C-alpha cells in the first residue's frame, strides 16, 4: 500500500512542480481557469461562503455579499496558485514578494531567552510565512493538523519546510513544547480553526457567538512565552504580502484567562473588516455552534 501511494505521489508531485516553474503569464491563465472552475463550474462551497458572509455582515445587502464572495473566489484561486509556486520559488524571489516589517521584534524576544507563540488566522496567504526562519537566528515551528489526504499532507510538508520551518502535528505539539521549554523557539499557530470538541471559550466574532481554539493560550502560559499576532495583508500594488507582528501579551501569566484568545480574535476581526475577501470563508466556522 505504501509503495502504491508513493507511485501515485511522485508523478503528481513532478507535474505540480513543473507547473510551478511556468512563467507568470501562464500561471495567470491557470489562475483564471481555477477561478472559473471553483466559482462558476463547481461553485465550491458557495452556499457556505454566502451564509458565512451574510451572517458576518448583516448590514450589507445581497448584492454586496455576492460582490465580496466573488472577490473571495478570485483571491482563493490566486492563493492556490501562489501556494503551488512555493514548491519551486527561490529565496530571493520569495523575499521580493513577502515583506516582514518588524522581524526584529522576534529577535528581541529571543535574546531575552523567551519562547514566542505567534497566532495568525487563515487570512491573506498564511503559507508565505514559510520564509520566516531565513530572517531569524533561531528555530521556528509551525503547528498543523494533518488532513485526510496523504498526498496533500506530503505536498504541504514540502512547501512549508522548504526554508527551514520545522513542523509539529497538533497531537505532538504540547509534549514537544513543554519538553523543550528551556530552549527558546518560535511556534506558529493558525488559531481560527473551529475547536474539535465543545469550545472552552466563546466570544462575539463577526457578529456571531464563536468558539475559539484555546490551546495556544494555555501553552503560552505554561511556557511564559511572549504572544504575538501575525497580520498578513495584501500590498497596495496587488503583488505580494506585507507581514506585521503585533504584541498580544508579554507576560501571559499576568493576563486574565482567555484574554489572549480574545485579543487574537480582535486582531483577526480587524483584518477581516479591512478587506474581507482575504479570509477563508469556505470554513464551516460556525457549524458546530448550530447543533
C-alpha positions as CSV (number, residue, x, y, z in Angstrom):
1,X,0.0,0.0,0.0
2,X,2.8,2.5,0.9
3,X,4.6,1.6,-2.3
4,X,1.4,2.2,-4.3
5,X,0.9,5.6,-2.6
6,X,4.5,6.6,-3.4
7,X,4.0,5.6,-7.1
8,X,0.9,7.9,-7.1
9,X,2.5,10.8,-5.2
10,X,5.8,11.2,-7.1
11,X,4.4,11.6,-10.6
12,X,1.7,14.1,-9.3
13,X,4.4,16.0,-7.4
14,X,6.6,16.2,-10.5
15,X,3.6,17.5,-12.5
16,X,2.8,20.2,-9.9
17,X,6.5,21.1,-9.6
18,X,6.8,21.6,-13.3
19,X,3.6,23.7,-13.3
20,X,5.1,25.9,-10.5
21,X,8.0,26.7,-12.8
22,X,5.8,28.1,-15.6
23,X,6.2,31.9,-16.4
24,X,3.9,34.3,-14.6
25,X,1.7,35.0,-17.7
26,X,0.9,31.3,-18.0
27,X,0.3,30.9,-14.2
28,X,-2.1,33.9,-14.5
29,X,-4.0,31.9,-17.1
30,X,-4.1,28.9,-14.8
31,X,-5.4,31.1,-12.0
32,X,-8.3,32.2,-14.3
33,X,-9.1,28.5,-15.1
34,X,-9.0,27.7,-11.3
35,X,-11.3,30.7,-10.6
36,X,-13.8,29.6,-13.3
37,X,-13.7,26.0,-12.1
38,X,-14.3,26.7,-8.3
39,X,-16.6,29.6,-8.7
40,X,-18.5,29.2,-11.9
41,X,-18.4,25.4,-12.6
42,X,-18.2,23.6,-9.3
43,X,-19.5,26.5,-7.1
44,X,-17.2,25.2,-4.4
45,X,-18.9,25.6,-1.0
46,X,-20.7,28.6,-2.4
47,X,-23.7,28.2,0.0
48,X,-21.3,28.1,2.9
49,X,-19.5,31.2,1.7
50,X,-22.7,33.2,1.2
51,X,-24.1,32.1,4.6
52,X,-20.9,33.0,6.4
53,X,-20.7,36.4,4.7
54,X,-24.4,37.2,5.3
55,X,-24.2,36.5,9.0
56,X,-20.9,38.3,9.4
57,X,-22.0,41.4,7.6
58,X,-25.8,41.8,8.4
59,X,-25.7,45.4,7.3
60,X,-24.9,44.5,3.7
61,X,-27.5,43.7,1.1
62,X,-27.3,40.5,-1.1
63,X,-25.6,42.2,-4.0
64,X,-22.8,43.4,-1.7
65,X,-22.5,40.0,-0.2
66,X,-22.2,38.5,-3.7
67,X,-19.5,41.0,-4.7
68,X,-17.4,40.0,-1.6
69,X,-18.0,36.4,-2.5
70,X,-16.7,36.9,-6.0
71,X,-13.6,38.8,-4.7
72,X,-13.0,35.9,-2.3
73,X,-13.1,33.3,-5.0
74,X,-10.6,35.5,-7.1
75,X,-8.3,35.5,-4.0
76,X,-8.9,31.8,-3.4
77,X,-7.8,30.9,-6.9
78,X,-4.8,33.2,-6.6
79,X,-3.9,31.7,-3.2
80,X,-3.9,28.1,-4.7
81,X,-1.5,29.2,-7.5
82,X,0.7,31.2,-5.1
83,X,1.0,28.2,-2.8
84,X,1.9,26.0,-5.8
85,X,4.6,28.4,-6.7
86,X,6.2,27.9,-3.3
87,X,7.2,24.5,-4.4
88,X,10.0,26.0,-6.6
89,X,10.2,29.7,-5.7
90,X,13.7,30.8,-4.9
91,X,14.5,32.5,-1.6
92,X,15.4,35.7,-3.5
93,X,12.0,35.8,-5.3
94,X,10.2,34.9,-2.1
95,X,11.8,37.8,-0.2
96,X,10.8,40.2,-3.0
97,X,7.1,39.1,-2.7
98,X,7.0,39.0,1.1
99,X,8.0,41.9,3.3
100,X,8.3,41.2,7.0
101,X,8.1,44.7,8.5
102,X,9.4,44.0,12.0
103,X,11.1,40.7,12.5
104,X,13.4,42.4,15.0
105,X,10.6,42.1,17.5
106,X,11.1,38.3,17.4
107,X,14.8,38.6,17.7
108,X,14.5,40.9,20.7
109,X,12.3,38.3,22.5
110,X,14.7,35.5,21.7
111,X,17.7,37.5,23.0
112,X,15.8,37.8,26.3
113,X,15.6,34.0,26.4
114,X,11.9,33.9,25.8
115,X,9.8,31.4,23.8
116,X,7.4,33.0,21.3
117,X,3.9,32.0,20.3
118,X,2.7,33.5,17.0
119,X,-1.0,33.5,16.4
120,X,-2.5,34.0,13.0
121,X,-5.6,33.2,11.0
122,X,-6.5,31.8,7.6
123,X,-6.1,35.3,6.2
124,X,-4.2,36.5,3.2
125,X,-1.5,34.0,2.3
126,X,-0.6,32.3,5.6
127,X,1.7,29.9,3.8
128,X,4.0,32.8,3.0
129,X,5.4,32.6,6.5
130,X,7.4,29.5,5.5
131,X,10.2,32.0,4.8
132,X,10.3,33.2,8.4
133,X,13.4,31.1,9.5
134,X,15.5,32.8,7.0
135,X,15.0,36.1,8.8
136,X,15.8,34.7,12.3
137,X,18.7,33.2,14.2
138,X,16.6,30.6,16.0
139,X,14.2,27.7,15.2
140,X,10.6,28.2,14.1
141,X,8.0,25.5,14.4
142,X,4.6,25.5,12.7
143,X,1.7,23.6,14.2
144,X,-0.6,21.9,11.7
145,X,-3.5,19.5,11.7
146,X,-2.9,16.7,9.1
147,X,-5.7,16.3,6.5
148,X,-7.3,13.1,5.5
149,X,-5.3,13.2,2.2
150,X,-1.9,11.6,2.4
151,X,-0.9,13.3,-0.9
152,X,-1.9,16.8,0.3
153,X,-0.1,16.2,3.6
154,X,3.1,15.4,1.9
155,X,2.8,18.2,-0.6
156,X,2.2,20.8,2.1
157,X,5.0,19.4,4.2
158,X,7.4,20.0,1.3
159,X,6.1,23.6,0.8
160,X,6.1,24.5,4.5
161,X,9.5,23.1,5.3
162,X,11.5,24.3,2.3
163,X,13.1,27.3,4.1
164,X,13.7,25.7,7.4
165,X,10.4,25.7,9.3
166,X,10.0,22.6,11.5
167,X,6.5,21.1,11.6
168,X,4.6,19.7,14.6
169,X,1.3,18.0,14.4
170,X,-1.4,19.1,16.8
171,X,-1.1,15.8,18.6
172,X,2.6,16.2,19.4
173,X,2.8,20.0,20.0
174,X,2.1,20.2,23.7
175,X,4.6,17.5,24.7
176,X,7.3,18.9,22.5
177,X,6.9,22.5,23.7
178,X,6.8,21.5,27.3
179,X,9.8,19.2,26.9
180,X,11.8,22.0,25.2
181,X,10.7,24.9,27.3
182,X,14.3,25.8,28.2
183,X,15.3,26.1,24.5
184,X,13.6,29.3,23.3
185,X,11.9,28.8,19.9
186,X,9.1,30.4,18.0
187,X,5.8,28.5,17.5
188,X,3.3,29.4,14.8
189,X,-0.4,28.6,15.4
190,X,-3.2,29.1,12.9
191,X,-5.8,29.7,15.7
192,X,-9.0,30.4,13.9
193,X,-10.0,26.8,13.3
194,X,-13.2,25.6,14.9
195,X,-12.4,23.5,18.0
196,X,-13.0,19.8,17.5
197,X,-14.6,19.4,20.9
198,X,-17.0,21.7,22.7
199,X,-15.2,25.1,23.0
200,X,-13.9,26.2,26.3
201,X,-14.2,29.8,25.3
202,X,-16.8,31.7,23.3
203,X,-16.7,35.3,22.2
204,X,-18.6,37.5,19.8
205,X,-16.7,37.3,16.5
206,X,-18.1,38.8,13.3
207,X,-21.5,39.3,14.9
208,X,-21.8,35.7,16.0
209,X,-21.1,33.6,19.1
210,X,-17.9,31.8,18.2
211,X,-16.0,29.0,19.9
212,X,-12.3,29.5,19.6
213,X,-9.2,27.3,19.9
214,X,-7.5,28.0,23.3
215,X,-4.7,25.5,23.2
216,X,-2.1,28.1,22.1
217,X,-3.0,30.4,25.0
218,X,-2.7,27.6,27.6
219,X,0.7,26.6,26.2
220,X,1.9,30.2,26.1
221,X,1.0,30.5,29.8
222,X,2.8,27.2,30.6
223,X,6.0,28.4,28.8
224,X,5.7,32.0,29.9
225,X,6.0,32.8,26.2
226,X,5.6,36.1,24.5
227,X,2.5,36.1,22.4
228,X,2.3,37.9,19.0
229,X,-0.2,38.3,16.3
230,X,0.9,38.0,12.7
231,X,-1.1,40.1,10.2
232,X,-0.7,39.2,6.5
233,X,-2.0,41.9,4.3
234,X,-2.0,42.4,0.5
235,X,0.4,45.0,-0.8
236,X,-1.2,48.1,-2.2
237,X,0.4,47.2,-5.5
238,X,-1.5,43.9,-5.5
239,X,1.7,41.9,-5.9
240,X,2.9,40.2,-2.7
241,X,2.2,40.5,1.0
242,X,3.1,42.6,4.0
243,X,3.6,40.9,7.3
244,X,3.3,42.7,10.6
245,X,3.8,41.4,14.1
246,X,1.8,42.9,17.0
247,X,2.2,42.2,20.7
248,X,-0.7,40.4,22.4
249,X,0.9,39.6,25.7
250,X,4.5,40.0,27.0
251,X,3.7,38.4,30.4
252,X,0.9,35.9,29.7
253,X,0.7,34.8,33.4
254,X,-0.4,38.3,34.3
255,X,-3.3,38.4,31.8
256,X,-6.7,37.2,32.7
257,X,-7.9,33.8,31.4
258,X,-8.8,33.9,27.7
259,X,-7.8,37.5,27.2
260,X,-5.1,36.3,24.8
261,X,-7.6,34.4,22.8
262,X,-9.9,37.3,22.9
263,X,-7.2,39.7,21.7
264,X,-6.3,37.3,18.8
265,X,-10.0,37.4,17.7
266,X,-10.0,41.2,17.9
267,X,-6.9,41.5,15.7
268,X,-8.2,38.9,13.2
269,X,-11.6,40.6,13.0
270,X,-9.9,43.9,12.4
271,X,-8.0,42.4,9.4
272,X,-11.2,40.8,8.1
273,X,-13.1,44.1,8.3
274,X,-10.2,45.8,6.5
275,X,-10.5,43.5,3.5
276,X,-13.0,40.6,4.0
277,X,-12.2,38.8,0.7
278,X,-8.9,37.6,2.1
279,X,-10.3,35.4,4.9
280,X,-11.1,31.7,4.2
281,X,-14.9,31.9,4.0
282,X,-15.2,28.3,2.9
283,X,-14.5,27.2,6.5
284,X,-17.6,25.9,8.4
285,X,-16.6,28.0,11.3
286,X,-20.0,28.2,13.0
287,X,-21.4,24.8,12.0
288,X,-20.9,23.2,15.4
289,X,-22.4,26.2,17.3
290,X,-25.7,25.5,15.5
291,X,-26.1,21.9,16.8
